[in-house]
């Protein structure tokens, strides 16, 4: 990058092969990128929550089966 190159306000500079610098303007995709990253963080948090509290979720489903036996057959407990 020479002294005359000025990066854009909402851009990312990437080094590519050959030593040249490529500037990518992120302003058109800023909202979509934020939504995707938020969804990714929420899905990771949900996965961690399910992993940590697996027994609590299993107990919740088992209590629902016990409360409504007419809706479930004998193999419902084995599917949890």
Wavefront OBJ file of the C-alpha trace (Angstrom):
o trace
v 0.000 0.000 0.000
v 1.557 3.293 -1.034
v 1.258 6.580 0.813
v -1.376 7.750 -1.693
v -3.787 4.856 -1.160
v -6.595 5.783 1.205
v -8.803 2.921 2.460
v -12.551 3.359 2.130
v -14.599 3.962 5.283
v -16.453 0.591 5.269
v -13.896 -1.573 3.566
v -11.573 -4.424 4.351
v -8.104 -4.628 2.866
v -6.909 -8.106 1.930
v -3.462 -9.237 0.904
v -3.580 -11.550 -2.080
v -0.884 -13.539 -3.815
v 1.702 -11.403 -5.480
v 1.698 -8.802 -2.726
v -1.094 -6.644 -4.150
v -3.732 -5.230 -1.806
v -7.450 -5.636 -2.606
v -10.008 -3.383 -0.928
v -13.547 -4.754 -0.559
v -16.428 -2.386 0.208
v -18.673 -3.962 2.874
v -21.317 -1.209 3.109
v -23.890 -2.918 0.798
v -23.829 -6.138 2.830
v -23.406 -4.683 6.312
v -26.980 -5.458 7.504
v -26.986 -8.981 6.075
v -23.583 -9.726 7.518
v -24.740 -8.552 10.957
v -27.852 -10.775 10.764
v -25.792 -13.807 9.756
v -23.264 -13.285 12.542
v -26.057 -12.767 15.091
v -27.748 -15.988 13.938
v -24.461 -17.853 14.157
v -23.847 -16.653 17.718
v -27.399 -17.519 18.788
v -27.198 -21.009 17.287
v -23.896 -21.674 19.051
v -25.379 -20.436 22.342
v -28.452 -22.635 21.840
v -26.273 -25.668 21.138
v -24.218 -25.041 24.263
v -27.427 -24.605 26.275
v -28.828 -27.913 25.011
v -25.540 -29.681 25.700
v -25.218 -28.368 29.237
v -28.886 -28.897 30.179
v -29.548 -32.131 28.283
v -30.992 -33.932 31.296
v -33.355 -31.051 32.060
v -34.725 -31.153 28.500
v -35.121 -34.934 28.645
v -36.968 -34.661 31.952
v -39.247 -31.951 30.539
v -40.210 -34.159 27.585
v -40.679 -37.190 29.866
v -42.992 -35.167 32.139
v -45.039 -34.163 29.085
v -45.351 -37.808 28.050
v -46.402 -38.790 31.572
v -48.980 -35.978 31.698
v -50.566 -36.976 28.366
v -50.352 -40.771 28.089
v -53.238 -40.946 25.595
v -51.132 -39.106 23.012
v -48.107 -41.388 23.254
v -47.539 -45.081 22.763
v -45.264 -47.374 24.754
v -42.215 -46.634 22.609
v -42.357 -42.840 23.186
v -40.160 -43.065 26.281
v -37.480 -44.922 24.313
v -37.312 -42.135 21.696
v -36.193 -39.479 24.162
l 1 2 3 4 5 6 7 8 9 10 11 12 13 14 15 16 17 18 19 20 21 22 23 24 25 26 27 28 29 30 31 32 33 34 35 36 37 38 39 40 41 42 43 44 45 46 47 48 49 50 51 52 53 54 55 56 57 58 59 60 61 62 63 64 65 66 67 68 69 70 71 72 73 74 75 76 77 78 79 80
